[in-house]
Amino acid sequence: MNKLNFHNNRVMQDRRSVCIFLPNDESLNIIINVKILCHQLLVQVCDLLRLKDCHLFGLSVIQNNEHVYMELSQKLYKYCPKEWKKEASKGIDQFGPPMIIHFRVQYYVENGRLISDRAARYYYYWHLRKQVLHSQCVLREEAYFLLAAFALQADLGNFKRNKHYGKYFEPEAYFPSWVVSKRGKDYILKHIPNMHKDQFALTASEAHLKYIKEAVRLDDVAVHYYRLYKDKREIEASLTLGLTMRGIQIFQNLDEEKQLLYDFPWTNVGKLVFVGKKFEILPDGLPSARKLIYYTGCPMRSRHLLQLLSNSHRLYMNLQPVLRHIRKLEENE
């Protein structure tokens, strides 16, 4: 075998297929080197999507029904199934099953004007669209109708009587299932057209901004949820940690519902400590005896949560001056 063929075979041996799921239900299929860094893959994805600003987005894999965001300095194979790493390419067009990766919002912001890149704002909007479908804010039902009107304006443009009538959209694509079940499709299809009409002349970009602003006001949309354990011996997690834009929430898991136990804004979180599987929250201004102690289940989850919480806190603090400026601009409009 000559050196060129040997080199080409080695190159193919190190190549793998990944499938990147996007927030708008599309996907990217990419052939990569098995030793690629997560940062390099994220840059590649952003280039393909023509995103100039991707600092709010990350790559995640689903483990035990939770999104685990990749550390960008790590090699991708740290997060891959063992079979995928072992599976060698069988030729130029013959790869094993792709590794599934999600490109999604990692850090939430409350105002879309903080996202100057329109392509990034578009994918941020679509991420919230998917989150809204799982939202359970039963006391804010009217918000879902307003959000649907903004989304239809963004997706379809101005209401046209000769075009937008009858079942011109699927209610399930715009409303949580409980709203569809409660009101019925006919009710939604009857009342939404007038609300869509009220958004006349809004550009898609303006509709995205309005959607983002309204969606993040729902308590369970701009949140990452992770299981927590009360003690080391607990098998089923009895608690849930909610990471919001403004801080940390701790919930008690009750059958199908979550009961809020603590709500700590970032300004009230004095210190976060992760030691192995142990997770400690030290509320600001309280004696150390009042610290809250929970367990994550494994050190890797602790590391992941610490990084996610720390980065979220840092971003929140850094954005406050900019947010104040944006609010003043909006008040003067």
N, C-alpha and C positions, 0 to 999 in steps of 0.2 A: 504494500500500500504506500503510495507516495505521500509526502508531507502535507500537501494541500488537502487531499481527501481526508486524511487523519484529522487535520485541523477542523474541517467542515463538520465531520462527525462529532467531534468534541463540542463544537458550538451548538449543534442540534441537541446533543445530550443534555446541555444546560438550559435549554429553552422549555418554557411551560406556557400554558394558556390560562388567562384570567378573564373572568366576566365581571365587569363593573356595573352594578345596578345604579341607575340614576334616579333622582327624586321624581322625574316626570314620566316614569314607567318605561323609559328607553334604557338601553344598555350598550356598553362598549365591550367588544372582544379584542383583547390585546395579547400579543405574544411577547413574553419578557424573558430575561435571564433569571434563572432561579435564585441568584445571589443579589438581586436588585435591592436597593434600599427603599424603604417605604416612601421617603421623601422624593426619590427619583420617580417612583410610580405616580405619586400625587402630581408632580410637575407635568408628567406625560399626559395624565388625564385632563388637567387644566388647559394644557396646550390644545388637546383635541376638542375641548369644549369652548375654546377661545375665551377662557376666563383670565383676566389680567390680575384679579385680586381674589385669592382663594383662602385668606387667613381665617375665615369663619368656618371653612369646610375641612373635613377629615375623611380618612378611609377607615372603615370598620368591618369587623367580622362578627357574626352572631354566635355567641357561646352561651348555652343555657338560657336562650330567649332574651339575652341582653346584648346590646351593641358595645363591643369592646373596640375602642379607638386605638389605632396603631401609633406607637411612638415613631416619629418620622426618622429618627436616627438609627432605628433597628432594621435588620434585614427582613424582607417580607416573609421568608420561610419560617420565621419565629411564630407566625400566626397561621401557618398553613396546615392542612391535614397531612398526616405522615405519608399517606398514599400519593398525594400530589407531589410531594418532594421527591419521592422515589421514582415516580412515573416518568420514564425517559421518553423523549420524542421519538416517533417511529419514522419520521420523514418530514418533509417541508409542510405538508398539509395534514399530518397525522399526529394529533396530540390527544392525550387522555382527557377525561372530564375536566373542565376549567375550575379553578378556585373561585368561589363566589365572594366578591368584595362589594361593599356598599360605599358609594360616594354620597355623603350627607352632611347636614349642618352639625358641627361639633360645638360651636359657640353661638348662643343666641344674642341678638340685639333687639331693642324694643322699637327702633325706628329704622325704616328702610333707607332713609337718607344717609345713614351711616355707611351704606353700601354703594359706593360711587359707580362701580362697574355694573352695567346693566345686565350683562350675562350672569354675573354672580347674583344679582337681585332676582333674576328670573328663576334660578335654581333654589334660592332661599324661599321664594314664594311657593314653589312647588313642594318643597319640603313641608312647609306649614300646611299646604293643602292636604297632604297625607296625614299630618298630625290631627287636623281638624276632624277628619273622618272617624277618629277614635276618641274624640273629646266627649266628656260626660257632664258638662256643665248644665244641668237640667233647669237651673234658675235663670239661665241666659239664653233661652231658646231663640229670642228675637235676633241675637247676634249671628246665628247661623244663616238666617235669611239674608241679612245684610252682607255677610261674607259671600254667599252664593251670588248675589247681585254684582259685587265687585269682581268675582271670579269670572262670571259670564261676560262682563264687559272686557276683561283682560283677554279672555279666550276667543270671544266671537266678535268683539267690536260693538258698535252702536246697534241698538235694537231696531230691527226692520220688520214692520208688520207683515209684509208679504213673504218673509223668510222665517221669522222666529214666532212660530205658533205651534199649538199642539205639543207633542213630545219632542221639542227641539234640543233638549238636553236630558241626560240621565240623572235623576235626583240623587241616586246612590253615589255619584261621582262628586257631589257637592255638599251633601249632608251626612252627618253621622246616621247610622242605621236606626237608632232609637227615635230620631226625629221623623224619619221616613215612616217607621212603623206607627208612631203616634198620630201623625197628621195625614198620612196616606199620600201616594204619588199624585193623585188628582188634585188635592188641595195645594200641593207645592207647585204643580204645573199651572194652576189657575192664578196664583198670587205672585209668583216670582216675575213673570213678564213685566208687570208695572214697575217693580223695583229695579229690574234690568234697565227699563226705559229711563228711569230717574238718573242713571249714570251717563246719560248722553254726553258725548264730546270728550269724555275722559279717554286719554290715550292708554294703551296697554301698560306703559310704564307707570302712569299715575294710578291706574287701577291696582297694580302690584303694590304700590306704596300704601294705598288705603287698606288693602287686604292685610298686609303685614301689620300695620298699626292696630287694626281691629282684632286680628287673630291672636296676637301675643297678650291681649287683655284677658283672654280665657285662661283660667287658672291651670289647666292641664295640657296646654299646647306647647309652649316653649319650655319644656321640662325634659330632663333625662332621668329615668327611674332605674334604681339599682337595689337589689336585695341586701338586707342587713340582718344579722342574727343578734339576739339578745345576749346569748352566752355561747361558749364553745361547744356545749353539748347539743345545742338545738340542731335538728336535722332539716326541718322545713323553716325557711326564713319567716319570722313573724313580723318583721319590720321592712319598710321600704324607705330608701333615701331618695329625695327628689332634689335634683340640682336645677335651680331656676336661674334666670338672668340676675336676680337680685340677692341670691343667697341659697341657703340649705333648708330643706324641710325634712322632717322625720314623721313617717306615718306608721300607724298600727294596721296590720293586714287583718281585715274582718271579712271572711267569706269572699263575696264579690266586690267588696268596697274597701277603701282605705280611709282610716280616721286620722286626721292631722293631730299630732302630739306636740310638735315644736316647729316654729317658723323663725329661723335666724337670718335676718338680713346680713349682708357681708359686713356692714359696719358694726354688727354685734358679735361677730365671730372673732374671738381673740386669737385662737390658735387651733390648728388641725394637726393631729399627731397620728401617724400610722406606724405601728411596730408589729411586724409579722402580720398576723391575722387581726390584730386589735386596732380599732379606730376610735380615737378620742376627740371630742369637740369640747373646747374650753370657751364658754361664752364670755364675752368681754365684760369686765366690771364685776364679775361674780367670783367668790372665793374658789380656790382650786378644788375644794371638796364637792363643788357643784358641777364638776365636769361630767359629761355624758360618755359612757363607754359602750361600744358595740363591737361586733366582729364581722369580718368580710368573708370568711370561709377559706381564703388562701392568700399567701403573700403577693401573688401576681395581681389579684384583684385589688389588693391594698395599694399597690404601686400605681395601677391604672387609675384608681379613684383619686389618689393624691395628686397625680399629675393633672387630671381633668379638673378637679376642684381648684387647685392652685392657679392654673391658667385662666379659668373662668373668673376667679376673684381678681386677678391682675388686669384682665381685659375690662372688667366692670369699672375698676378704679381709674384706669387710663381713659375710658370713654366719657366719664362724667363731665369734664370741661366742654367737650365737643357736643354732648347732648344738651347742655345748658344753652350753648350758642344756637343749636338747631331749634330749640323750643322758642327762643326769642324771635328767630326768623319767622317761624310758623305763626306766632302771635301777631306779627306785623303784616302778614299776608292778607 
